[in-house]
Amino acid sequence: MTEKRKVLVVDDDRRILELLRDFLERMGMEVATASSGPKALARLERGDLDVLLTDLVLPGADGLELLEHLGGMSMPPVAIVLTGHGSIESAVKAMRLGAFDYITKPIHLEEIRIVLEKALSFRQLRRENLQLRQQLREKYRFENLIGHSQAMQSIQKMVERVADTDSTVLIFGESGTGKELVARALHYNSHRREGPLVVVNCSAIPQDLLESELFGHEQGAFTGAVKTRIGKFESAQGGTVFLDEIGDMSPHLQAKLLRVLQEHEIERLGGGSPLRVDVRIIAATHRNLEEAIKEGRFREDLYYRLNVIPIRVPPLRERKSDIPLLIQHFVEKFNSARGKRLTGFSKEAVELLMSYSWPGNVRELEHLVERMVILQGQGVVEASELPPPYSEAARKQAQPSPLLPEEGMDLPGWMREVERGLILQALARSGGVKNKAARLLGIHRTTLVEKMRRLGLLGGPKGSHEASGRVPPIS
């Protein structure tokens, strides 16, 4: 049975109260009435109302005082004011105080019905919006940054410390590590959580379009600009802008972003005057920005403006103790989303997954669990049921260790040659692109460069000539 909507009607004219009570009850409403301001305030204090329909002129306390009282309620009723022809100015004040609409006397019941239905629809949307925001706050609580490893506990503590500030945060981490999840936790636990979170992937949008996307444009600013359009910074007023893959932003846009950070203002393309913006900026990158600064690809002044609070999200291979917890979390998530009943993964399967290097990080693990939930649907995933390349990890795990020669060996020299050979293979397979080679080896690019320098594979006659036979030009 549908719950009746509750309406409070306030007017000092008993004939109007009786007329509206009878009409609204016939509409299926539960109606309460009050003939004065104090009586209305007493009923409002009890809460549980959907609509307040009130005259502005009342004994004891006028309708504007009632509206001011609504401003202090967490989920106030939608207010509709009744006003005489001579008090339109008061009706305008009421609208400024948050009234949904006003109706002039003498009242017409059909007008009451139309406005009331709109008000109830608005109330429902507002309730759903509030519930959604509450769900988002629950979803992105600090403790929902899943992991018991020391690295993840440190991130949880850092996010909790800096979330409710306006300080700029720069999040470092490989693709798929969960940088956006950290950004969302920062936003939804800040004083800006009621404002929008606007996410922009700087690498996914062509640079010639990114400027308009971020800053907006005026009509006629360029070919195809048929009307004025606000950008992401304006649409995020009062909230947060998350700039993902900031390391891919062009130098020209870096300069404009620096102005936003310094002056808190933007200028639309084709616009002549600056516009103030009230946003917090959180940025993220998988690149080594310090190296990009040395190579002239990233502004040093922008880096220091962004890097007020640095947070490094570790790759999954550095927090393998979190894998069982993540698996169970994703099983529950996809069981709920897909209507499945997968119990989980066997101990052997989990151990096998913990031996894998996870080049795609948490995102790769999430996709694997989703696949197994869909394909298997129930029971327990055994190690033998894992698809390649995860099953290959078992064969690698079972490979015998090298035998120690009877006469002994030069272990440092042997390890150096093994390391050198693997790096050359990775460079050959990646076409000489160090970023890709580093991912194949499960290390950071800076670590790879340092190892190449130590092994004589960077520059100089020895390294370059030894590698030149098989390795493509290194970038």
C-alpha positions in Angstrom: 0.0 0.0 0.0 1.4 3.4 -1.0 2.1 5.7 1.9 0.1 8.9 2.0 1.9 12.1 1.4 1.7 14.5 4.3 0.8 18.2 3.9 0.7 21.0 6.4 -1.7 23.8 5.5 -1.3 27.1 7.4 -3.8 30.0 7.1 -5.7 32.1 9.6 -8.9 31.9 7.5 -10.8 28.8 8.6 -12.8 28.6 5.4 -9.6 28.3 3.4 -8.3 25.6 5.8 -11.5 23.6 5.5 -11.6 24.0 1.7 -8.0 22.9 1.3 -8.3 20.1 3.8 -11.3 18.6 2.0 -9.6 19.0 -1.5 -6.3 17.6 -0.5 -7.8 14.6 1.3 -9.8 13.8 -1.8 -6.4 13.8 -3.6 -5.3 11.1 -1.2 -3.2 13.3 1.1 -2.8 13.2 4.8 -3.6 16.8 5.9 -2.6 18.7 9.0 -3.7 22.3 9.5 -2.6 25.3 11.6 -4.2 28.7 12.0 -1.1 30.6 13.4 2.6 30.8 13.1 3.4 29.2 16.5 1.0 26.3 15.9 2.7 25.7 12.5 6.2 25.8 14.0 5.1 23.2 16.6 3.9 20.8 13.8 7.1 21.4 11.8 9.2 20.5 14.8 7.7 17.0 14.7 9.0 16.6 11.1 7.7 13.9 8.7 6.1 16.4 6.3 6.3 16.4 2.5 4.8 19.8 1.7 4.2 23.0 3.6 1.4 25.1 2.1 1.3 28.4 4.0 -0.1 31.9 3.9 2.5 34.7 4.3 0.4 36.8 6.7 -0.2 34.9 10.0 -0.7 35.8 13.6 2.2 35.1 15.9 4.8 34.4 13.2 4.6 35.1 9.5 5.2 32.7 6.7 8.7 34.1 6.1 9.7 33.0 9.6 8.4 29.5 8.8 10.5 29.4 5.7 13.6 30.5 7.7 12.9 27.6 10.1 12.9 25.1 7.2 16.5 26.2 6.4 17.7 24.5 9.6 16.0 21.2 8.8 18.0 18.3 7.3 15.1 17.1 5.1 12.5 20.0 5.1 9.1 19.8 3.4 8.7 21.6 0.0 7.2 25.0 0.7 4.5 26.6 -1.4 3.3 30.1 -0.3 -0.2 31.6 -0.6 -0.2 35.4 -1.2 -2.6 38.2 -1.9 -2.3 40.3 -5.1 -0.8 43.2 -3.0 2.1 41.2 -1.5 4.0 40.0 -4.5 7.2 41.5 -3.0 6.8 39.2 0.0 6.3 36.2 -2.4 9.6 37.1 -4.1 11.3 37.2 -0.6 9.8 33.8 0.1 11.3 32.4 -3.1 14.7 33.7 -2.1 14.3 31.8 1.2 13.7 28.6 -0.7 10.0 28.4 -1.4 9.3 26.1 -4.3 6.5 28.2 -5.8 3.8 30.8 -4.8 0.1 31.0 -5.5 -1.9 34.2 -5.5 -5.3 34.5 -3.8 -8.1 34.0 -4.5 -7.0 30.4 -4.9 -8.1 28.0 -7.7 -8.1 24.4 -6.7 -6.9 23.2 -10.1 -3.8 25.5 -9.8 -3.3 24.1 -6.3 -3.3 20.5 -7.7 -0.8 21.3 -10.5 1.6 23.1 -8.2 1.3 20.5 -5.5 2.0 17.6 -7.9 5.1 19.4 -9.1 6.2 20.0 -5.6 5.8 16.3 -4.6 7.8 15.3 -7.7 10.6 17.7 -6.7 10.5 16.4 -3.1 10.9 12.8 -4.4 13.9 13.8 -6.6 15.5 15.6 -3.7 15.0 12.6 -1.4 16.5 10.3 -4.0 19.4 12.7 -4.5 20.0 12.8 -0.8 20.0 9.0 -0.6 22.4 8.8 -3.5 24.8 11.2 -1.9 24.6 9.2 1.3 25.3 6.0 -0.6 28.3 7.7 -2.2 29.6 8.8 1.1 29.3 5.3 2.4 30.9 3.8 -0.7 33.9 6.1 -0.5 34.6 6.1 3.3 38.3 6.0 4.2 38.1 2.4 5.3 36.6 1.4 1.9 40.1 1.9 0.4 40.5 -1.8 0.5 43.6 -3.3 2.0 45.3 -4.2 5.2 48.8 -3.8 3.9 51.0 -1.2 5.5 51.0 0.8 2.2 47.1 1.0 2.1 46.8 1.8 5.7 49.2 4.7 5.2 47.0 5.9 2.3 43.8 5.6 4.4 45.4 7.7 7.1 46.7 10.3 4.7 43.3 10.6 2.9 41.6 11.0 6.3 44.0 13.8 7.3 43.8 15.9 4.1 40.3 15.2 2.8 38.6 18.1 4.5 41.1 20.7 3.3 41.3 22.6 0.0 44.9 21.7 -0.5 45.8 20.4 -4.0 46.6 16.7 -4.1 48.8 14.9 -6.6 48.3 11.1 -6.8 51.0 9.0 -8.3 50.6 5.4 -9.4 50.6 3.0 -12.4 47.5 2.5 -14.5 44.8 0.4 -12.7 46.1 1.0 -9.2 43.0 2.9 -8.0 44.0 6.6 -8.2 40.5 7.7 -9.1 39.2 5.8 -6.1 41.5 7.8 -3.8 40.3 11.0 -5.5 36.7 10.1 -4.9 37.4 9.3 -1.2 39.0 12.7 -0.9 36.0 14.5 -2.4 33.2 12.6 -0.6 34.9 13.0 2.8 35.5 16.8 2.3 33.3 19.8 3.1 32.8 20.0 -0.7 31.0 16.6 -0.8 27.6 18.3 -1.6 29.2 19.9 -4.6 30.0 18.1 -7.9 33.0 15.9 -8.6 34.0 16.4 -12.2 36.4 13.9 -13.6 38.5 14.7 -16.7 40.9 12.2 -18.3 43.5 14.4 -19.9 44.9 11.6 -22.1 41.5 10.5 -23.4 40.6 13.9 -25.0 42.5 15.3 -27.9 44.6 18.3 -26.7 43.0 20.7 -29.2 39.6 19.9 -27.7 40.7 19.6 -24.1 41.0 23.4 -23.7 37.4 24.0 -24.6 36.4 21.0 -22.4 38.1 22.5 -19.4 37.6 26.2 -19.8 34.4 26.4 -22.0 33.9 28.8 -24.9 31.9 31.7 -26.0 29.6 31.6 -29.1 31.7 32.1 -32.2 35.0 31.4 -30.5 35.9 28.9 -33.2 34.3 27.1 -36.1 31.5 25.0 -34.7 31.0 27.1 -31.5 27.4 27.8 -32.3 26.6 28.6 -28.7 28.3 29.5 -25.4 29.3 26.4 -23.4 30.6 26.3 -19.8 33.7 24.1 -19.2 34.5 21.6 -16.5 35.9 24.1 -14.0 32.7 26.2 -14.1 30.4 23.1 -13.8 32.4 22.0 -10.7 31.7 25.2 -8.8 31.8 24.5 -5.1 33.1 21.0 -5.7 36.2 19.2 -7.0 37.9 18.7 -10.4 39.9 15.5 -10.8 42.4 15.8 -13.6 43.5 12.2 -14.4 46.7 11.7 -16.4 47.9 15.3 -15.9 51.3 14.3 -17.3 49.7 14.1 -20.8 48.6 17.7 -20.7 50.2 20.0 -23.3 52.5 22.9 -22.2 49.9 25.5 -23.4 47.2 24.0 -21.1 49.7 23.6 -18.3 50.1 27.4 -18.3 46.4 27.9 -18.2 46.0 25.4 -15.3 48.7 27.2 -13.4 46.6 30.4 -13.6 43.6 28.5 -12.1 45.7 27.4 -9.2 47.3 30.8 -8.6 44.4 33.2 -9.3 41.3 30.9 -8.9 39.9 32.2 -12.1 39.5 31.1 -15.7 38.8 32.6 -19.1 36.6 30.9 -21.7 37.8 30.6 -25.2 36.8 33.7 -27.0 36.0 35.4 -23.7 37.4 38.8 -22.7 36.9 38.7 -18.9 38.1 36.3 -16.2 35.6 34.3 -14.2 36.1 33.3 -10.6 36.0 29.6 -9.8 35.7 27.9 -6.4 37.0 24.4 -7.0 39.5 22.0 -5.4 41.9 20.4 -7.8 43.1 16.8 -7.5 45.5 15.5 -10.1 46.9 12.1 -10.9 49.5 10.6 -13.2 51.2 7.3 -14.0 54.2 9.2 -15.3 57.5 10.3 -13.6 56.9 14.1 -13.6 60.3 14.9 -12.2 61.8 13.2 -15.3 59.3 15.0 -17.5 60.4 18.3 -16.0 64.1 17.5 -16.8 63.0 16.7 -20.4 61.1 20.0 -20.7 57.7 18.2 -21.1 56.2 19.4 -17.8 56.3 22.8 -16.1 58.3 22.8 -12.8 56.2 25.6 -11.3 53.0 23.7 -12.0 54.4 20.6 -10.5 55.1 22.3 -7.2 51.6 23.9 -7.2 50.0 20.4 -7.8 52.3 18.5 -5.5 51.2 20.1 -2.2 50.0 16.7 -0.9 51.6 13.8 -2.7 50.0 10.4 -2.4 51.6 7.3 -4.1 49.3 4.4 -4.8 51.4 1.2 -4.9 51.1 -1.3 -7.7 49.3 -4.6 -6.8 52.6 -6.5 -6.9 53.8 -4.4 -4.0 50.7 -5.2 -1.8 50.0 -8.8 -2.6 48.8 -9.4 0.9 45.7 -7.4 -0.1 44.8 -9.8 -2.9 42.5 -12.1 -0.9 40.6 -9.2 0.5 40.2 -7.6 -2.9 39.1 -10.9 -4.4 36.3 -11.3 -1.8 35.3 -7.6 -2.3 34.9 -8.0 -6.1 33.1 -11.4 -5.7 30.5 -9.7 -3.5 30.3 -6.7 -5.8 29.7 -8.7 -9.0 27.4 -11.3 -7.3 25.2 -8.4 -6.4 25.4 -6.7 -9.8 25.0 -9.9 -11.8 22.6 -11.9 -9.6 25.2 -14.7 -9.1 26.2 -16.8 -6.1 29.9 -17.4 -6.5 31.3 -18.4 -3.1 34.9 -17.3 -3.8 38.2 -18.7 -4.9 39.9 -21.7 -3.4 43.1 -21.3 -1.3 45.2 -22.8 -4.1 43.6 -20.4 -6.6 44.3 -17.4 -4.4 47.9 -18.5 -3.8 48.3 -18.9 -7.6 47.0 -15.3 -8.1 49.3 -14.0 -5.5 52.3 -15.4 -7.5 51.2 -13.5 -10.6 52.9 -10.1 -11.3 49.6 -8.1 -12.1 50.9 -5.7 -14.8 47.3 -4.3 -15.0 47.1 -3.9 -11.2 43.8 -3.9 -9.3 41.8 -3.2 -12.5 43.1 -6.4 -14.0 42.2 -8.4 -10.8 38.7 -6.8 -10.9 38.2 -7.9 -14.5 39.3 -11.4 -13.8 36.9 -11.8 -10.8 34.0 -10.3 -12.9 34.8 -12.9 -15.6 34.8 -15.8 -13.2 31.6 -14.6 -11.5 29.8 -14.4 -14.9 31.2 -17.7 -16.3 31.0 -19.8 -13.2 28.2 -18.1 -11.3 28.3 -20.3 -8.2 30.6 -22.6 -6.1 34.3 -22.0 -5.7 36.8 -21.2 -8.4 39.6 -23.8 -8.3 43.2 -23.1 -9.4 42.7 -25.4 -12.5 39.8 -23.2 -13.6 41.8 -20.0 -13.8 42.4 -18.9 -17.4 45.8 -17.9 -18.9 47.9 -16.1 -18.1 47.0 -16.7 -14.5 47.4 -20.4 -14.8 50.8 -19.9 -16.3 51.9 -18.5 -13.0 51.8 -22.1 -11.6 54.2 -23.4 -14.2 56.6 -20.5 -13.5 56.2 -21.2 -9.8 57.1 -24.9 -10.3 60.2 -24.3 -12.4 63.3 -25.8 -10.7 65.9 -23.5 -9.3 69.3 -23.3 -11.1 71.9 -25.9 -9.9 75.0 -24.7 -8.2 78.1 -25.9 -10.1 80.5 -28.2 -8.1 83.3 -25.6 -8.4 81.1 -22.8 -7.2 80.1 -19.7 -9.2 80.4 -15.9 -9.4 76.8 -15.1 -8.2 77.0 -11.3 -8.6 78.3 -11.7 -12.1 75.7 -14.4 -13.0 72.8 -12.2 -11.7 74.2 -9.2 -13.6 74.1 -11.2 -16.9 70.6 -12.6 -16.2 69.4 -9.1 -15.4 71.1 -7.7 -18.5 69.6 -10.4 -20.7 66.1 -9.9 -19.4 66.3 -6.1 -19.9 67.5 -6.5 -23.5 64.6 -9.0 -24.1 62.1 -6.5 -22.7 63.5 -3.7 -24.7 63.3 -5.8 -27.9 59.8 -6.9 -27.2 58.6 -3.3 -26.5 60.3 -1.8 -29.5 62.8 0.1 -27.3 60.1 2.0 -25.4 61.3 2.1 -21.8 57.8 2.6 -20.3 56.6 -0.6 -21.9 59.8 -2.5 -21.1 59.5 -1.5 -17.4 55.9 -2.8 -17.3 57.0 -6.1 -18.8 59.7 -6.4 -16.1 57.4 -5.2 -13.3 59.5 -2.2 -12.3 59.2 1.5 -12.5 60.7 3.3 -15.6 63.2 5.2 -13.3 64.4 1.9 -11.9 64.8 0.5 -15.4 66.8 3.5 -16.5 69.1 3.2 -13.4 69.7 -0.5 -14.1 70.4 0.2 -17.8 72.9 2.9 -16.8 74.6 0.5 -14.3 74.7 -2.3 -16.9 76.2 0.0 -19.6 73.0 -0.1 -21.7 72.5 3.6 -21.9 74.7 5.7 -24.2 78.4 5.3 -24.6 80.2 3.0 -27.0 79.9 -0.1 -24.8 76.2 -0.2 -24.0 74.9 1.3 -27.2 77.0 -1.0 -29.5 76.4 -4.1 -27.5 72.7 -3.6 -27.7 72.6 -2.2 -31.2 72.5 -5.6 -32.9 69.0 -6.5 -31.8 67.4 -3.7 -29.7 65.5 -1.0 -31.6 66.2 2.7 -30.8 65.4 3.3 -27.1 63.0 6.0 -26.1 
